[in-house]
Amino acid sequence: MKVLVVGSGGREHAIVNSVAKSSRVSKIYCAPGNAGIAGLAECVDIGVMDFDALTDFAVKEKIDLTIVAPDDPLVAGAVDAFEAKGIRAFGPRANAAILEGSKAFSKDLMKKYGIPTAQYENFDNAEDALKYLETARMPIVLKADGLALGKGVLICNTLEEAREGVKSIMLDKQFGAAGNRMVIEEFMTGREVSVLSFTDGKTIRPMTSAQDHKRAKDGDQGLNTGGMGTFSPSPFYTKEIDEFCMKNIYQPTVDAMAAEGRTFKGVIFFGLMLTEDGPKVLEYNARFGDPEAQVVLPRMNNDIIDVMEACIDGTLDKIELDFKDNAAVCVVLASDGYPVKYEKGYEIKGLDKFDGKDSYFAFHAGTKLKDGKVVTNGGRVLGITAMGPDLKQARSNAYEATKWVDFDNKYCRSDIGRAIDEA
């Protein structure tokens, strides 16, 4: 079968890598792809939001399955557009992708259906938000309602910081139209865990757990980013926690969306906080996490095409997910200055050292081919992922592999997976 993957980052490279392992797939296209994806798929120069060109291409090439990976096209209705042209597509339709597209919607959904989450209030104007802050407990969390590339969350320790945060989100529009509406919620403490889950709208199958590192600098300092590294599985995500979440969070979320007439088919990302009062939902995403996909998918034994088609066809109850009894760690190599200002266009050397290695991956996030050479083309450049028999060995392998690659302005956090030592 022919498969089209929509997207251009490290997540998409991890997805393409899994698709390429399927014996059912004869040809993979990726739009627009990147320099790493080009080694596994034919890259097509079409933007992820150009639905007309994407669907025309899919019809022309007789694509059997399209996988829409990024949040923006999912929320804007890419899956709807493909289905309207008779192309099977994996991912939620627009009316279900709102689970990520509007934080206010998702918070209201959780309140309505009793899904554990932080206390919150939604605001449509800065004046009301500022008034609310006068009596709120600090620290407090401010969230732009819409999509903001994983960066639209501010943790404010003081009232003054919170006031500045409201100003930057709602008045200065730091995150654009995403800040037209805002959620203010209580600050929760505990371990963060990410759980990606396949669902067909009725059945939900959680994948193995992971933990992301959002801040740019060591010690969780600096600005929020799209993710500087991750590890899987989380040693803090126990069988008891999994059972609690299945009963109180995962299945209720799928059922709630169905009850609202927004049947969700695809991947739901559950961002969890393991609080003293039990697990609570920090956020939902309507797709694979990035860089979580880079540590979760290489550990999955299932044929990803079988799982995705079961999600589309409503037969996920017939599939049991199977993961390797090992661990994986991903360290993001970024351009120094990310996420604010950074240079592009530097040649990347050493990528050939990953060739032929089963347990090491250089997932391309921000790269492109220029004059036959792979060069940097983004803030997050590569996700260096390594597997090992346990988390400590996987982390050691990943950091060793970061030394194989070199480019000007190369930067990475040195403490990815530090929580492993506390487990």
Secondary structure as UniProt FT lines:
FT   STRAND          2..7
FT   HELIX           10..19
FT   TURN            20..21
FT   TURN            23..24
FT   STRAND          27..32
FT   TURN            35..36
FT   HELIX           37..39
FT   STRAND          42..43
FT   TURN            48..49
FT   HELIX           51..60
FT   TURN            61..62
FT   STRAND          65..68
FT   HELIX           71..76
FT   HELIX           78..84
FT   TURN            85..86
FT   STRAND          89..90
FT   HELIX           94..101
FT   HELIX           103..113
FT   STRAND          120..123
FT   HELIX           126..133
FT   TURN            134..135
FT   STRAND          140..144
FT   TURN            149..150
FT   STRAND          153..156
FT   HELIX           159..166
FT   HELIX           167..171
FT   TURN            174..175
FT   HELIX           176..180
FT   STRAND          182..186
FT   STRAND          191..199
FT   STRAND          204..212
FT   STRAND          215..217
FT   HELIX           218..220
FT   STRAND          221..224
FT   STRAND          229..232
FT   TURN            235..236
FT   HELIX           239..245
FT   HELIX           246..250
FT   HELIX           251..259
FT   TURN            260..261
FT   STRAND          266..275
FT   TURN            276..277
FT   STRAND          278..285
FT   TURN            290..291
FT   HELIX           292..296
FT   HELIX           297..299
FT   HELIX           304..313
FT   HELIX           316..318
FT   STRAND          327..335
FT   TURN            336..340
FT   HELIX           351..354
FT   TURN            355..356
FT   STRAND          360..364
FT   STRAND          367..370
FT   TURN            371..372
FT   STRAND          373..376
FT   STRAND          380..388
FT   HELIX           391..402
FT   TURN            403..404
FT   TURN            408..409
FT   STRAND          410..411
FT   TURN            416..417
FT   HELIX           418..422
//
